[in-house]
């Protein structure tokens, strides 16, 4: 914990020290010269205000969530002397196996250090929904240790239809880069590849299908970028069986993937020019745009918009 139980040292540094000649010598504290590398006072104060506001929002959110949980839901007796709705602080602390004082400090917005596992227990005890849990870990500024584990769901109803309604090539990838949905324009661009695969996976296509080297212009350069993008996506999931199985397969089957994976380069999946050598239409140029899905945070929608600058 960052909170100090004991007081700081009572010694106060002197601002003026007597020199050997009896004259007063100014100490560095009064010289007016800031310490090299020290943050400006205004910047530090602004950062502390931001952190204080974040901790207050976190405490307010926990109090609100605690008030919604009925005792019987978590196996506690209702009792007859409950003056406030929901669980008491001591009950939450007991269920999470932490001290009441510590939990109280968290709700009060005190500057305490809380491990991800404790936040996860709090989320479970308070019965937070997926969006609420995500909000909790955002405020706590740490990664949810259970993010994505055992929660593989099909796409929300109607999302595949939305992709079909897009005129430009479009597709949805999950965290393993499985193609969960795509439209006719994408099928045409990739010469029907997704329909030929039992489970269309973009990484397996790029590194295991010889057709990818013919379709993707500057395949070598794109391949190195793709590995770095996938490392950014997979960082929080490398211990999950599906991700581990995919990695092992690619590392064994593709020396190119293995080479770039061991370089540990990490980049975001950014937009930019994408060029394809289509067997019928010739060279096609697109601008890639990627969106994270609010209803499936582990998925992304990718659109390939016609590149107006490169059009003939």
PyMOL commands that set and color helices and strands:
alter all, ss='L'
color gray80, all
select helices_A, chain A and resi 28-30+41-68+71-74+89-96+100-107+116-125+130-140+159-165+184-189+193-196+202-208+210-215+219-234+241-253+255-261
alter helices_A, ss='H'
color red, helices_A
select strands_A, chain A and resi 16-18+24-26+169-173+179-182+272-278+282-293+296-306
alter strands_A, ss='S'
color yellow, strands_A
deselect
rebuild
show_as cartoon
